[in-house]
Amino acid sequence: MLPVSRDTLLRVVRRRATTRSDSLGVIGIDDFAWRRNHRYGTLVCDLECRRIVALLPDREQATAQTWLKENASIEIVARDRGGGYGEAIARALPQAIQVADRWHLMENASRGFLDAVRRSMRQVREVVGAATLDPALLTAAERIQYEGYLRREEADAAIRALAEAGVPIRRIGQRLGHSRKVVRAVLRGERTDVFRVRQSSLEAHLLWLDAQWDAGNRNATELWRKAKVQGFQGSLRVVGEWATRRRRAEQANIERLQRVPSARTLARLLTTGRDRLTRAETLTVAAVEEGVPALVEAREVVGAFQTMVRGNELGQFEGWLRRAEASLVASFARGIGQDRAAVQAAITLPWSNGQTEGQITKLKLVKRQMYGRGKIDLLQARLIGLTP
């Protein structure tokens, strides 16, 4: 019943917004987006009390370093794998223990294996028997993709020839009209997929279709009618193409008719238990394991690292690092070696940045409640609190 405007209330809230002044021991630090891909801020979380203690207006190293110097009591800092916060912590609190986020470690390991698969796709295509394809056996959409693949192969050959001649990446891009990102992808072997594999409307019904196929029901029209009863909303053509693929995959003399899965799909198949794969997928995985043993080694290296992180087994770390540096995931291993102390702390200590990520999710909710227009002082008032 007070005669006051909403702007006055907001001004009062802004004046009374406070930051925590308690002594901090263990914190987590991470960035959040004011506007994705344009501007970011920094959130600091007290991991012992599970609450936000500070919001910083940006994620610049100098800003974080200044705040950390003002809180010299901090002993442990959990962070992501980015180098910016790590350098700020090292300069502001050289005595503090840095802990790499375990989720990011696991994700980086999986991405390292995916990169290894991408670099090996040329060998995979050869061992699977699909280095060349007969366009007459492809659908119209697949034929267009295959023709695009052949054009990419010509461009990629020109890029590799210039790289072998010692031409820098930037000059290659200028000479051939490609970005540096494309040139790097070619030199890393990451542009070798023939077909673009998209999410299929059959994904939710594949287990049921496999069971029907194994039971002897192999008429595409009948399968489509039954699938409609199960809730499938796609067309007969989708089921017909799946049946054709399945029939071809079971032929013994299928040479040069197989469609190699994308690198992402192949990485998933290589890391999935055999009892959860179809017969065609099992044959593909077996062929890849026999023809590209370096991928098997990379898979074992990544699996050993993830087991080490889950089981807090630091004793295997040095041996694992030497083994990884000689495998296809050497780039991932080099990153781990450069961040060795933080990774070892992540394996042995109970702290991680999961609580910080949860607080960032809460911050996003509050931002959306204010339609993204709330500035840092209002966010602090809502997330940290007001002075009494």
C-alpha positions in Angstrom: 0.0 0.0 0.0 3.0 2.3 -0.2 2.9 5.0 -3.0 6.1 4.0 -4.7 7.0 3.2 -8.3 8.6 0.1 -9.6 11.7 2.1 -10.6 12.1 3.3 -7.1 11.9 -0.3 -5.8 14.6 -1.3 -8.3 16.9 1.5 -7.2 16.5 0.4 -3.5 17.4 -3.2 -4.5 20.4 -2.0 -6.4 21.7 0.1 -3.5 21.3 -2.8 -1.0 22.8 -5.5 -3.2 25.7 -7.0 -1.4 28.7 -9.4 -2.0 29.8 -12.0 0.4 32.7 -11.0 2.7 33.2 -14.4 4.5 36.6 -16.0 4.3 36.7 -18.5 1.4 38.6 -21.8 1.3 37.4 -23.8 -1.7 35.8 -22.1 -4.7 34.7 -23.0 -8.3 35.1 -20.5 -11.1 33.5 -20.6 -14.6 32.1 -18.2 -17.2 28.5 -17.6 -18.2 27.0 -15.9 -21.2 25.5 -12.5 -21.1 24.9 -13.0 -24.8 26.2 -16.3 -26.3 29.2 -16.0 -28.6 29.4 -12.2 -27.9 29.9 -11.3 -24.2 30.6 -13.4 -21.1 30.8 -12.9 -17.4 32.4 -14.9 -14.5 30.6 -16.7 -11.7 32.4 -17.7 -8.5 30.9 -20.4 -6.2 31.8 -21.3 -2.7 32.0 -25.1 -3.0 31.9 -25.8 0.7 28.7 -23.8 1.3 27.3 -24.4 -2.1 26.4 -20.8 -2.9 27.4 -18.0 -5.3 29.8 -15.5 -3.8 30.6 -13.2 -6.7 29.6 -12.2 -10.2 32.2 -10.5 -12.4 31.3 -8.5 -15.4 33.5 -10.3 -17.9 35.9 -13.2 -18.1 39.1 -11.3 -18.7 42.1 -12.7 -17.0 42.9 -9.4 -15.3 39.4 -9.1 -13.8 39.5 -12.6 -12.3 43.1 -12.1 -11.1 42.1 -8.9 -9.3 39.2 -10.6 -7.5 41.4 -13.6 -6.5 44.1 -11.3 -5.0 41.4 -9.7 -2.8 40.5 -13.2 -1.4 43.9 -14.5 -0.5 42.5 -17.1 1.9 41.4 -19.4 -1.0 43.3 -22.7 -0.9 41.6 -24.8 -3.7 40.1 -23.6 -7.0 38.1 -25.8 -9.3 38.0 -24.6 -12.9 37.4 -25.8 -16.4 40.2 -26.8 -18.9 40.5 -23.3 -20.4 43.8 -21.6 -19.9 42.6 -18.1 -18.9 41.4 -18.8 -15.4 44.3 -21.1 -14.8 46.8 -18.4 -15.5 44.9 -15.9 -13.4 44.9 -18.3 -10.5 48.6 -19.0 -10.8 49.5 -15.3 -10.8 47.1 -14.2 -8.0 47.2 -17.3 -5.8 50.4 -19.2 -6.6 50.0 -21.3 -3.4 46.4 -22.4 -4.3 45.7 -25.9 -5.6 44.0 -25.9 -9.0 41.5 -28.7 -9.8 40.4 -29.5 -13.4 36.7 -30.2 -13.8 36.2 -34.0 -14.1 33.3 -33.7 -16.5 35.4 -31.7 -18.9 38.2 -34.2 -18.6 35.8 -37.0 -19.6 34.4 -34.9 -22.4 37.9 -34.0 -23.7 38.8 -37.7 -23.7 35.8 -38.6 -25.8 36.4 -35.7 -28.2 40.1 -36.8 -28.5 38.9 -40.3 -29.6 36.4 -38.8 -32.0 39.2 -36.7 -33.6 41.3 -39.9 -33.9 38.5 -41.6 -35.7 38.1 -38.6 -38.1 41.8 -38.7 -38.9 41.5 -42.4 -39.7 38.4 -42.3 -41.9 40.4 -42.9 -45.1 41.9 -46.1 -43.8 38.4 -47.1 -42.4 36.9 -46.7 -45.8 39.5 -48.9 -47.3 39.2 -51.7 -44.8 35.4 -51.7 -44.8 35.4 -52.0 -48.6 33.9 -48.6 -49.5 36.8 -46.7 -50.8 35.0 -46.3 -54.1 31.2 -46.4 -54.7 29.1 -47.3 -57.7 26.8 -44.2 -58.2 24.3 -46.5 -60.0 23.6 -48.2 -56.6 23.0 -44.9 -54.7 19.8 -43.0 -54.2 19.4 -39.6 -55.8 20.3 -37.7 -52.6 23.3 -40.0 -51.9 24.5 -39.5 -55.5 24.5 -35.7 -55.0 26.5 -36.1 -51.7 28.9 -38.5 -53.4 29.6 -36.0 -56.2 30.2 -33.3 -53.6 32.7 -35.7 -51.9 34.6 -36.2 -55.2 34.9 -32.4 -55.6 36.1 -32.1 -52.0 38.7 -34.8 -52.7 40.1 -32.7 -55.6 40.3 -29.6 -53.4 41.8 -31.6 -50.5 44.5 -33.1 -52.7 45.5 -29.6 -53.8 45.7 -28.4 -50.2 47.8 -31.4 -49.2 50.2 -30.9 -52.1 50.8 -27.3 -51.1 51.3 -28.3 -47.5 53.9 -30.9 -48.5 55.7 -28.3 -50.5 56.1 -26.2 -47.3 53.5 -23.5 -48.0 52.0 -22.0 -44.8 48.4 -22.6 -43.9 47.4 -19.0 -44.3 49.0 -18.8 -47.8 47.3 -22.0 -48.8 43.9 -20.6 -47.9 44.6 -17.3 -49.8 45.8 -19.2 -52.9 42.9 -21.7 -53.0 40.1 -19.6 -51.6 39.6 -21.6 -48.4 39.5 -20.5 -44.7 42.3 -21.5 -42.4 39.8 -23.7 -40.5 39.1 -25.7 -43.6 42.8 -26.0 -44.4 43.5 -27.3 -40.9 40.6 -29.8 -41.1 42.0 -31.2 -44.4 45.6 -31.5 -43.0 44.2 -33.3 -39.9 42.2 -35.7 -42.0 38.8 -34.4 -40.8 37.0 -33.9 -44.1 36.8 -37.4 -45.4 33.1 -38.4 -44.7 31.3 -39.3 -47.9 27.8 -39.0 -46.6 26.3 -36.6 -44.2 24.5 -38.8 -41.7 21.4 -37.1 -40.2 19.1 -38.1 -37.3 16.6 -40.5 -38.6 12.9 -40.7 -37.7 13.5 -44.4 -37.3 15.9 -44.0 -34.3 13.2 -44.7 -31.7 12.0 -47.8 -33.5 15.3 -49.4 -34.5 15.3 -52.0 -31.8 11.7 -53.1 -32.7 12.6 -53.2 -36.4 15.7 -55.3 -35.7 13.6 -57.8 -33.7 11.1 -58.0 -36.5 13.8 -58.5 -39.0 15.5 -61.3 -37.0 12.1 -63.0 -36.6 11.9 -63.3 -40.4 9.5 -60.4 -41.2 11.4 -58.7 -44.0 8.7 -57.1 -46.1 9.2 -53.4 -46.0 5.5 -52.6 -46.5 4.4 -54.9 -43.7 7.1 -53.5 -41.4 5.9 -50.0 -42.2 2.3 -50.8 -41.4 3.2 -52.4 -38.1 5.5 -49.5 -37.3 2.6 -47.1 -37.8 0.7 -49.0 -35.1 3.8 -48.6 -32.8 3.6 -44.8 -33.3 6.0 -44.3 -36.3 5.0 -41.2 -38.3 7.4 -41.5 -41.2 6.7 -42.7 -44.7 7.1 -46.1 -46.4 10.2 -44.8 -48.2 12.1 -44.5 -45.0 11.4 -48.0 -43.9 12.0 -49.3 -47.4 15.5 -47.7 -47.5 16.2 -49.1 -44.0 15.2 -52.6 -45.2 17.4 -52.3 -48.3 20.4 -51.3 -46.2 19.8 -54.1 -43.9 19.4 -56.6 -46.7 22.6 -55.5 -48.4 24.5 -55.5 -45.1 23.7 -59.2 -44.6 25.0 -60.3 -48.0 28.3 -62.1 -48.0 29.6 -60.5 -51.2 28.8 -56.9 -50.4 32.1 -55.6 -51.7 32.1 -51.8 -52.3 28.4 -51.5 -51.6 28.7 -50.6 -47.9 28.0 -47.1 -46.7 30.6 -46.2 -44.1 29.1 -44.6 -41.0 30.1 -41.1 -40.1 33.1 -40.6 -37.8 30.8 -39.7 -34.9 28.7 -42.9 -35.4 31.8 -45.0 -35.8 33.2 -43.7 -32.6 30.0 -44.6 -30.8 30.0 -48.1 -32.3 33.6 -48.7 -31.3 32.8 -47.8 -27.7 29.6 -49.7 -27.4 29.4 -53.3 -26.1 29.1 -56.0 -28.8 25.8 -57.3 -27.3 24.2 -53.9 -28.1 25.1 -53.9 -31.8 23.3 -55.3 -34.8 24.9 -58.0 -36.9 25.9 -55.4 -39.6 27.3 -53.0 -37.0 29.3 -55.9 -35.4 30.8 -56.8 -38.8 31.8 -53.1 -39.5 33.4 -52.8 -36.0 35.3 -56.1 -36.5 36.6 -55.0 -39.9 37.8 -51.6 -38.5 39.4 -53.2 -35.5 41.3 -55.6 -37.7 42.3 -53.1 -40.4 43.0 -50.0 -38.2 44.7 -51.3 -35.0 45.8 -47.8 -34.1 42.1 -47.0 -33.4 41.9 -49.9 -31.1 44.9 -48.6 -29.2 43.4 -45.1 -29.0 40.2 -46.6 -27.7 42.0 -48.5 -25.0 44.0 -45.4 -24.0 40.9 -43.3 -23.7 39.1 -46.0 -21.7 42.1 -46.4 -19.4 42.0 -42.6 -18.7 38.3 -42.5 -18.0 38.7 -45.5 -15.7 41.5 -43.8 -13.9 39.4 -40.7 -13.3 36.3 -42.6 -12.1 38.3 -44.8 -9.8 40.7 -42.1 -8.4 43.7 -44.2 -9.4 46.6 -41.8 -9.7 49.2 -44.5 -9.7 48.7 -45.3 -13.4 49.0 -41.7 -14.5 52.6 -41.5 -15.7 52.5 -44.8 -17.5 49.3 -43.8 -19.1 50.7 -40.5 -20.3 53.7 -42.1 -22.0 51.4 -44.6 -23.7 49.0 -41.9 -24.8 51.7 -39.7 -26.3 52.6 -42.5 -28.7 48.9 -43.1 -29.9 46.4 -41.3 -32.1 45.2 -39.3 -29.1 48.6 -37.7 -28.6 47.1 -34.2 -28.8 44.8 -34.9 -25.9 47.7 -36.4 -24.0 49.8 -33.2 -24.5 47.0 -31.1 -23.2 46.8 -33.3 -20.1 50.6 -33.1 -19.6 50.5 -29.3 -19.8 47.8 -29.2 -17.1 49.3 -32.1 -15.2 49.0 -30.7 -11.6 45.3 -29.8 -12.0 44.4 -33.1 -13.6 46.2 -35.0 -10.8 44.3 -33.0 -8.3 41.0 -33.8 -10.1 41.8 -37.5 -9.8 42.7 -37.4 -6.1 40.6 -34.7 -4.6 36.8 -34.7 -4.1 36.3 -31.2 -5.5 35.0 -30.5 -9.0 33.1 -27.8 -10.8 29.7 -29.5 -11.0 28.2 -27.2 -8.3 29.4 -24.2 -10.2 27.8 -25.5 -13.4 24.5 -25.9 -11.4 24.7 -22.3 -10.1 25.2 -21.1 -13.7 22.0 -22.9 -14.6 20.2 -21.1 -11.8 21.7 -17.8 -13.0 20.3 -18.5 -16.5 16.9 -19.1 -15.1 17.0 -15.8 -13.2 18.2 -14.0 -16.3 15.3 -15.3 -18.3 12.8 -14.3 -15.6 14.0 -10.7 -16.2 13.9 -11.2 -20.0 17.6 -10.9 -20.2 17.6 -7.3 -19.2 18.8 -7.6 -15.7 22.3 -6.1 -15.2 24.9 -7.5 -12.8 23.7 -5.5 -9.8 20.2 -7.0 -10.0 21.6 -10.5 -10.6 23.8 -10.1 -7.5 20.8 -9.0 -5.5 18.8 -12.0 -6.5 21.5 -14.6 -6.4 23.7 -13.4 -3.6 21.4 -11.3 -1.4 20.8 -7.9 0.1 22.2 -6.1 3.1 19.8 -6.2 6.2 
